[in-house]
Amino acid sequence: MFPHLTVLENVRVAVQSYRLSFNFWSRASDLVGVREKAAGILKEVALAEKAALVAANLSHGEKRHLELGIALATDPTLLLLDEPTAGMSPEETDETILLIRRIAAGRTVILVEHKMKVVMNISDRITVLHQGQVLAEGSPAEIRSNTLVQQTYLGATK
């Protein structure tokens, strides 16, 4: 994220980097479809109303959503998210869960996250790691009911 560019400019630069060859002499306003693609991404990440704001002035949660928008600019089929809700308020976390569920449609998302609410509300499949080893794999329901996961992470007794 470029903190001194606007929200729209941040996403536009990402779209340009993926779609166009570099040309020092072209004006950003002359790039056909780039601004429209960036504006569409801002709608997708719920930042369309903030397009003209300088990115540094966004809240923490909005900055994380902008980062997702920048990542979406390259039309990824695989998106790796490392603790996308870190430092967020409960309200921002809920909004981000909904956003990730929306953007996950049609693409694979690998999520590394320590907040179980987030993991359980987003994931189709979960792999639980403990000390670098796979402890369990399965659906959220299977992980919730897994005795080994409960013993390791919740201190449950046999």
C-alpha positions as CSV (number, residue, x, y, z in Angstrom):
1,M,0.0,0.0,0.0
2,F,1.2,3.5,-0.9
3,P,0.0,5.6,2.1
4,H,0.3,9.0,0.3
5,L,-1.8,7.9,-2.8
6,T,-5.5,7.8,-2.8
7,V,-7.4,4.6,-2.2
8,L,-8.3,4.5,-5.9
9,E,-4.7,5.2,-7.0
10,N,-3.4,2.3,-4.9
11,V,-5.7,-0.2,-6.6
12,R,-5.2,1.5,-10.1
13,V,-1.4,1.1,-9.8
14,A,-1.9,-2.6,-9.0
15,V,-4.3,-3.1,-12.0
16,Q,-1.8,-1.3,-14.2
17,S,1.1,-3.5,-13.0
18,Y,-0.8,-6.6,-14.1
19,R,-2.4,-5.5,-17.3
20,L,0.0,-3.2,-19.0
21,S,3.6,-2.9,-20.2
22,F,5.4,0.0,-18.7
23,N,5.4,3.3,-20.7
24,F,6.9,6.4,-19.1
25,W,5.0,8.7,-21.6
26,S,1.4,7.5,-21.1
27,R,-0.9,9.3,-18.8
28,A,-2.8,7.3,-16.2
29,S,-6.0,8.9,-17.4
30,D,-5.4,7.5,-20.9
31,L,-5.2,3.9,-19.7
32,V,-8.4,2.3,-21.1
33,G,-10.4,0.3,-18.5
34,V,-7.8,0.5,-15.7
35,R,-9.7,3.1,-13.7
36,E,-13.0,1.2,-14.2
37,K,-11.4,-2.1,-13.1
38,A,-10.0,-0.3,-10.0
39,A,-13.3,1.3,-9.2
40,G,-15.0,-2.1,-9.5
41,I,-12.5,-3.7,-7.0
42,L,-13.2,-0.9,-4.6
43,K,-16.9,-1.7,-4.7
44,E,-16.0,-5.4,-4.1
45,V,-14.0,-4.5,-1.0
46,A,-16.5,-1.9,0.2
47,L,-14.2,1.1,-0.2
48,A,-15.9,2.8,-3.2
49,E,-17.0,5.8,-1.0
50,K,-13.4,6.2,0.2
51,A,-11.8,6.2,-3.3
52,A,-10.6,9.8,-3.1
53,L,-9.2,9.5,0.4
54,V,-5.5,9.3,1.0
55,A,-4.8,5.7,2.1
56,A,-3.0,6.9,5.2
57,N,-6.3,8.3,6.5
58,L,-8.1,5.0,6.5
59,S,-8.8,3.0,9.6
60,H,-6.8,-0.1,10.3
61,G,-9.6,-2.4,9.1
62,E,-10.1,-0.3,5.9
63,K,-6.3,-0.5,5.2
64,R,-6.5,-4.3,5.4
65,H,-9.5,-4.2,3.0
66,L,-7.5,-2.0,0.7
67,E,-4.6,-4.5,0.8
68,L,-7.2,-7.2,-0.3
69,G,-8.3,-4.9,-3.1
70,I,-4.7,-4.5,-4.2
71,A,-4.2,-8.3,-4.2
72,L,-7.5,-8.7,-6.2
73,A,-6.2,-6.4,-8.9
74,T,-4.2,-9.2,-10.4
75,D,-7.2,-11.6,-10.7
76,P,-5.6,-14.3,-8.6
77,T,-6.9,-17.8,-8.6
78,L,-5.1,-18.5,-5.3
79,L,-5.0,-15.9,-2.5
80,L,-2.8,-16.4,0.6
81,L,-4.0,-14.4,3.6
82,D,-1.8,-14.2,6.7
83,E,-3.8,-13.2,9.7
84,P,-6.1,-10.8,7.8
85,T,-7.9,-9.7,10.9
86,A,-4.9,-9.0,13.2
87,G,-5.4,-5.9,15.3
88,M,-9.0,-5.5,14.2
89,S,-12.0,-4.6,16.5
90,P,-14.7,-7.2,16.7
91,E,-16.8,-5.2,14.3
92,E,-14.0,-4.9,11.7
93,T,-13.3,-8.6,12.1
94,D,-17.0,-9.4,11.3
95,E,-16.9,-7.2,8.2
96,T,-13.6,-8.8,7.1
97,I,-15.1,-12.3,7.5
98,L,-17.9,-11.4,5.2
99,L,-15.6,-9.7,2.7
100,I,-13.3,-12.8,2.6
101,R,-16.2,-15.1,2.1
102,R,-17.4,-12.9,-0.8
103,I,-14.0,-12.7,-2.5
104,A,-13.3,-16.4,-2.0
105,A,-16.1,-17.3,-4.5
106,G,-14.3,-18.6,-7.6
107,R,-10.9,-18.7,-6.1
108,T,-8.9,-20.7,-3.6
109,V,-8.0,-18.9,-0.4
110,I,-5.4,-20.2,2.0
111,L,-5.9,-18.5,5.4
112,V,-3.4,-18.5,8.2
113,E,-5.3,-17.2,11.3
114,H,-5.2,-17.7,15.1
115,K,-8.7,-16.4,15.7
116,M,-10.9,-19.5,15.8
117,K,-14.1,-17.5,15.1
118,V,-12.5,-16.3,11.8
119,V,-11.3,-19.8,10.9
120,M,-14.6,-21.5,11.6
121,N,-16.7,-18.9,9.8
122,I,-14.6,-18.8,6.6
123,S,-13.1,-22.2,6.1
124,D,-14.4,-25.2,4.1
125,R,-11.4,-27.3,5.2
126,I,-9.0,-26.7,8.1
127,T,-5.5,-28.0,8.8
128,V,-4.5,-27.6,12.4
129,L,-0.7,-27.4,13.0
130,H,1.0,-27.9,16.3
131,Q,4.8,-27.5,16.7
132,G,5.2,-27.7,12.9
133,Q,3.3,-31.0,12.6
134,V,-0.2,-31.6,11.2
135,L,-2.4,-32.3,14.2
136,A,-5.7,-32.7,12.4
137,E,-7.5,-32.0,9.1
138,G,-11.2,-31.7,8.3
139,S,-14.3,-29.6,8.1
140,P,-15.0,-27.0,10.8
141,A,-17.4,-29.5,12.4
142,E,-14.8,-32.2,12.4
143,I,-12.1,-29.9,13.8
144,R,-14.5,-28.7,16.6
145,S,-15.2,-32.3,17.7
146,N,-11.6,-33.6,17.3
147,T,-10.5,-34.8,20.8
148,L,-6.8,-34.2,20.0
149,V,-7.4,-30.6,19.0
150,Q,-9.5,-30.0,22.1
151,Q,-6.8,-31.5,24.3
152,T,-4.0,-29.6,22.7
153,Y,-5.6,-26.2,22.3
154,L,-8.4,-26.1,24.9
155,G,-6.8,-28.1,27.6
156,A,-9.7,-30.6,27.6
157,T,-9.2,-33.8,29.4
158,K,-9.7,-37.3,28.0
